Amino acid sequence: MNPTPITRTFKAPAQRVYNAWTKPELFKQWWTPKSFGLSFLSCEIDARTGGSYRFVFSHSSAKEPMAFFGRYIEAIPPSRLLGRLVWTNDEAGADGAVTTVTFEQRGPENQPETLLTLHDLDPQTEALDEQFKQLDAVLTGDTHA
Protein backbone atom coordinates (compact mmCIF):
# COMPACT_ATOMS: atom_id res chain seq x y z
CA MET A 1 0.00 0.00 0.00
CA ASN A 2 1.41 3.39 -1.00
CA PRO A 3 1.19 6.41 1.27
CA THR A 4 -1.52 8.93 0.42
CA PRO A 5 -0.19 12.48 -0.16
CA ILE A 6 -2.00 15.38 1.50
CA THR A 7 -0.94 18.93 0.59
CA ARG A 8 -1.58 22.33 2.14
CA THR A 9 -0.10 25.76 1.51
CA PHE A 10 0.70 28.03 4.45
CA LYS A 11 1.50 31.74 4.26
CA ALA A 12 4.75 31.45 6.16
CA PRO A 13 8.40 30.65 5.44
CA ALA A 14 9.36 26.97 5.37
CA GLN A 15 11.52 27.36 8.50
CA ARG A 16 8.58 28.68 10.52
CA VAL A 17 6.34 25.80 9.39
CA TYR A 18 9.12 23.28 10.14
CA ASN A 19 9.57 24.80 13.61
CA ALA A 20 5.84 24.34 14.28
CA TRP A 21 6.37 20.61 13.65
CA THR A 22 9.58 20.31 15.67
CA LYS A 23 9.38 22.71 18.64
CA PRO A 24 7.22 21.31 21.48
CA GLU A 25 5.92 24.73 22.56
CA LEU A 26 4.52 25.31 19.04
CA PHE A 27 3.54 21.71 18.26
CA LYS A 28 1.31 21.47 21.35
CA GLN A 29 -0.70 24.47 20.14
CA TRP A 30 -2.00 22.82 16.98
CA TRP A 31 -1.42 19.07 16.77
CA THR A 32 -4.44 17.77 18.70
CA PRO A 33 -7.75 18.71 17.07
CA LYS A 34 -9.67 20.77 19.64
CA SER A 35 -12.87 18.88 18.84
CA PHE A 36 -11.27 15.61 20.04
CA GLY A 37 -11.05 16.85 23.65
CA LEU A 38 -7.45 15.67 24.11
CA SER A 39 -5.00 17.44 26.39
CA PHE A 40 -1.22 17.16 26.14
CA LEU A 41 0.35 15.84 29.33
CA SER A 42 3.83 15.85 27.80
CA CYS A 43 5.44 16.54 24.46
CA GLU A 44 9.04 15.56 23.82
CA ILE A 45 10.58 16.16 20.39
CA ASP A 46 14.19 15.57 19.42
CA ALA A 47 13.80 16.31 15.70
CA ARG A 48 17.09 15.14 14.31
CA THR A 49 18.02 12.08 12.31
CA GLY A 50 18.03 9.27 14.88
CA GLY A 51 16.13 11.41 17.40
CA SER A 52 12.80 10.50 18.93
CA TYR A 53 9.41 11.86 19.91
CA ARG A 54 6.91 10.98 22.62
CA PHE A 55 3.48 12.54 23.07
CA VAL A 56 1.27 11.69 26.04
CA PHE A 57 -2.39 12.77 26.11
CA SER A 58 -5.33 12.56 28.42
CA HIS A 59 -9.02 12.43 27.57
CA SER A 60 -11.96 12.57 29.95
CA SER A 61 -13.24 9.20 28.70
CA ALA A 62 -9.89 7.41 29.07
CA LYS A 63 -8.84 5.90 32.38
CA GLU A 64 -5.16 5.92 31.43
CA PRO A 65 -3.08 8.42 29.44
CA MET A 66 -2.41 7.59 25.78
CA ALA A 67 1.14 7.68 24.38
CA PHE A 68 2.39 7.99 20.83
CA PHE A 69 6.10 7.62 20.27
CA GLY A 70 8.63 6.88 17.61
CA ARG A 71 11.85 7.95 16.02
CA TYR A 72 12.96 10.25 13.27
CA ILE A 73 14.49 8.33 10.39
CA GLU A 74 15.42 11.59 8.71
CA ALA A 75 15.21 15.22 9.82
CA ILE A 76 16.42 17.88 7.41
CA PRO A 77 15.58 21.46 8.40
CA PRO A 78 14.88 23.81 5.51
CA SER A 79 18.28 25.12 4.45
CA ARG A 80 17.09 26.86 1.35
CA LEU A 81 13.68 25.92 0.09
CA LEU A 82 13.11 22.35 1.16
CA GLY A 83 13.04 20.51 4.46
CA ARG A 84 11.85 17.04 5.36
CA LEU A 85 10.82 14.94 8.36
CA VAL A 86 10.42 11.16 8.22
CA TRP A 87 9.31 9.23 11.29
CA THR A 88 7.85 5.96 12.52
CA ASN A 89 5.09 5.25 15.00
CA ASP A 90 6.86 2.78 17.27
CA GLU A 91 3.87 2.21 19.55
CA ALA A 92 2.51 0.09 16.66
CA GLY A 93 5.49 -2.27 16.97
CA ALA A 94 7.91 -3.28 14.25
CA ASP A 95 5.31 -2.62 11.57
CA GLY A 96 4.78 1.00 12.57
CA ALA A 97 3.87 3.22 9.66
CA VAL A 98 6.41 5.63 8.20
CA THR A 99 5.20 9.20 7.69
CA THR A 100 7.00 11.79 5.58
CA VAL A 101 6.41 15.55 5.61
CA THR A 102 8.15 17.95 3.23
CA PHE A 103 8.28 21.73 3.53
CA GLU A 104 8.81 23.53 0.21
CA GLN A 105 9.08 27.31 0.29
CA ARG A 106 7.51 29.15 -2.63
CA GLY A 107 6.72 32.72 -3.49
CA PRO A 108 8.83 35.86 -3.24
CA GLU A 109 11.00 36.59 -0.20
CA ASN A 110 8.60 39.30 1.01
CA GLN A 111 5.55 36.98 0.77
CA PRO A 112 6.80 33.44 1.32
CA GLU A 113 4.48 30.48 1.25
CA THR A 114 5.23 26.89 2.16
CA LEU A 115 3.80 23.90 0.38
CA LEU A 116 3.53 21.15 2.98
CA THR A 117 3.15 17.60 1.67
CA LEU A 118 2.35 14.81 4.11
CA HIS A 119 2.64 11.17 3.00
CA ASP A 120 0.83 8.80 5.34
CA LEU A 121 -0.59 5.29 4.88
CA ASP A 122 -3.87 6.17 6.60
CA PRO A 123 -4.35 9.93 6.77
CA GLN A 124 -7.27 10.99 8.94
CA THR A 125 -8.40 13.81 6.65
CA GLU A 126 -11.10 15.20 8.94
CA ALA A 127 -8.62 15.48 11.81
CA LEU A 128 -5.94 16.86 9.47
CA ASP A 129 -8.28 19.58 8.20
CA GLU A 130 -8.83 20.75 11.78
CA GLN A 131 -5.14 20.38 12.67
CA PHE A 132 -4.05 22.38 9.63
CA LYS A 133 -6.51 25.19 10.48
CA GLN A 134 -5.00 25.27 13.96
CA LEU A 135 -1.48 25.22 12.49
CA ASP A 136 -2.37 28.13 10.22
CA ALA A 137 -3.58 30.07 13.27
CA VAL A 138 -0.28 29.38 15.07
CA LEU A 139 1.71 30.51 12.03
CA THR A 140 -0.28 33.71 11.55
CA GLY A 141 -0.53 34.52 15.27
CA ASP A 142 -4.34 34.24 15.30
CA THR A 143 -4.93 32.89 18.79
CA HIS A 144 -8.74 33.06 18.43
CA ALA A 145 -9.01 30.44 15.68
WOMO-V375333 format. One record per residue. N is the residue number from 1. BURIAL is b if it has 16 or more other C-alpha atoms within 10 Angstrom, else e. Layout:
# WOMO-V375333
n,burial
N,BURIAL
N,BURIAL
This chain:
# WOMO-V375333
n,burial
1,e
2,e
3,e
4,e
5,e
6,e
7,e
8,e
9,b
10,b
11,b
12,b
13,b
14,b
15,b
16,b
17,b
18,b
19,b
20,b
21,b
22,b
23,e
24,b
25,e
26,b
27,b
28,b
29,b
30,b
31,b
32,b
33,b
34,e
35,e
36,e
37,e
38,b
39,b
40,b
41,e
42,e
43,b
44,b
45,b
46,b
47,b
48,b
49,e
50,e
51,e
52,b
53,b
54,b
55,b
56,b
57,b
58,b
59,e
60,e
61,e
62,e
63,e
64,e
65,e
66,e
67,e
68,e
69,b
70,b
71,b
72,b
73,b
74,b
75,b
76,b
77,b
78,b
79,e
80,e
81,e
82,b
83,b
84,b
85,b
86,b
87,b
88,b
89,b
90,b
91,e
92,e
93,e
94,e
95,e
96,e
97,b
98,b
99,b
100,b
101,b
102,b
103,b
104,b
105,b
106,b
107,e
108,e
109,e
110,e
111,e
112,e
113,b
114,b
115,b
116,b
117,b
118,b
119,b
120,b
121,e
122,e
123,e
124,e
125,e
126,e
127,e
128,b
129,e
130,b
131,b
132,b
133,e
134,b
135,b
136,b
137,b
138,b
139,b
140,e
141,e
142,e
143,e
144,e
145,e
